[in-house]
Amino acid sequence: MTAAFVAAGLGIIPGIAQAADPVPVAAGVAEAVAEASTSEGFHSPADRTIRTTLPTATEGKAEGSTKTAAPRTARTAAADQTAPAGEAAPAAANAEAAPAEQAALDAAANPALAVDVSGTSYTAHGIQLTALITSADFALDIVVDWGDGKSDTLTAQGSFELRRSHTYDKSGEYQVQVKVTDAANGVQATNGGAFLTPGADFTPHTPTRLLDTRNGTGAAAGKVAGQGSTRVKVAGNASVPAGATAVALNVTVTETVDSGHVTVWPGVGYDRPNTSNLNYTAGRSVPNMVIVPVGEDGYVELFNGGWQPVDLIADVTGYFTRASANGYTSMTPARFVDTREGLGTAPGKLASRSAFTTRIGGLQGVPQNVTAVALNVTVTEPEGPGHLTAFSGVGPVPTASNLNFVPGQTVANAVIVPVAADGTIKVFNGAWSPTHVVVDVVGYYSPDSKAAFLPFTPFRTLDTREQAYGWPGGRFKAREFITQGFTPEPAEGVEAYVLNATVTETGGTGFLSVAPSPHPLPEYGEPAAPAGPRPGSSTLNWTAGETVPNMVQASDGEHGVITFWNQGHDDADLVLDVFGVYQAK
């Protein structure tokens, strides 16, 4: 059976899938999500409290006058000292009180009124606030201003420990303030600080080449040695802002003379993970989409895990910052283009050195105002070698590529591509021969989408070659599926997981499909859940003897479970590495 015959979901004879043993909960994922969503937060101690005397009903009024005196403010006793490093500045401007005013404040009832405020994170957009209020035994009115136009109000009596949580709609920095009012004694205490959400929003970027070791772009010209690495500047380069926390790169390995793998990681400040982003064999150019945190110095590092030198290429297609931009919404993979059928464009192969335009925004549940889409693009039946480039529906063809192919090869790659204002993208065939193209949409980025990206140190959750990671052992059976739950319960607000799926030790031709399961994982000792509908989309394609990777942005649905289908007629092995999550909470 040829690769073209099974490409992207067509040509496989339907069969009855029998569920492989479900993989139990991967506790490491839940721990990684919790760790990734924890940031330094802020702490503003009690001595930074701003005390304000409130006007009485008659204070400041002359006979026949309606003018009310302005409130008098002063710091608490120790607040005139500089805030220690790492602590928040006062929540409001400090007006230095005159000595007489300060004496009046100190002599007033409830002179100890103060508030100590801390804010920490617990999700991509969430804050956990703790306010320790010191007060004499008087009734207090408390207002928590979250800095996004929303507030909480409550009452207390005397000293009080306040704990409140809040979820922001978008990533960004917010000024949080706690205001405590003792109306009986005419005094108010205010404190707070700046809270920066851990989650990062996405900004699409015109595909731009940052690294090409063949010609010295972004690094010294020359192949990367076996077991060696090269570094490329990302933050502050090619219009990527200095504050970028993560970047979407299309990484390509080429001029290979042996087998190996490539690992991309932040570099400075991080240890290289024991995972891979793409695998290669001799004589093949292999691309893969990578979403990777940016190192402390603004660079990312690419490691050649093979024993022979290779050339490496990296094209940026977008970046993440901890500022309000575009969140992510996951979809069950939906087919938008198939040139074999004339779906989404004219029927027939895409001619050499030409492009088609197709509309994404406003179709099949994708809103009109999307700024970028997450795709899986497949080339099949190419008549010659070449590359494919996906880009916005307006503008020239970028000098970047999304996937490379050779004659007769069926190859897929994840792509994140900007969308034009009219909802369109273009796909360009850079080969000198025609080819068929298939495009599946797996998600989109928009200002209305809520989920922010939380990267964490990559780690492996499944390898069917080993009896580990909760896997009982055994191959990824032909025409069967593996279901995997990633957290003890569906993780709160998780929109999608960012995975790298690798199929290896393939016995024949086939393709992998990934979709959320319509069923929860069975309890221990219970029979396996029935199969959901067999997906019609593909995530990656392979032929006999190949090792093929692809990035996957997969929703775990309402049950917190993802299904991985071996759509071929031969057994294979499946390896899954987790790189981060999109979380809406």
Secondary structure, DSSP 8 states (H G I E B T S, - for coil): --HHHHGGG-S-------B---B---HHHHHHHHHHT----EEE-GGG-EEEE---SSTT--TT-------EEEE-TTTTS---TTS---SS------HHHHHHHHHSSSTT-EEEEEEEESSSSEEEEEEEEE--SSEEEEEEE-SSS-EEEEEEESSEEEEEEEE-SS-SEEEEEEEEEEGGGTEEEEEEEEEE-S-BEEEEEEEEEEEETTTTBSS-SS-B-TT-EEEEE-TTSTT--TT--EEEEEEEEES-SS-EEEEEE--TTS---S--SEEE-TT--EEEEEEEE--TTSEEEEEE-SSS-BEEEEEEEEEEESSSSBEEEEEEEEEEEETTTTBSS-SS-B-TTEEEEEE-TTSTT--TT-SEEEEEEEEES-SS-EEEEEEESSS---S--SEEE-TT--EEEEEEEE--TTSEEEEEE-SSS-BEEEEEEEEEEETT--BEEEEEEEEEEEETTSS-TT-----B-TT-EEEEE-SSS--TTEEEEEEEEEEES--S-EEEEEEE-SS----TTS---------S--SEEE-TT--EEEEEEE--TTTTEEEEEE-SSS-BEEEEEEEEEEE--
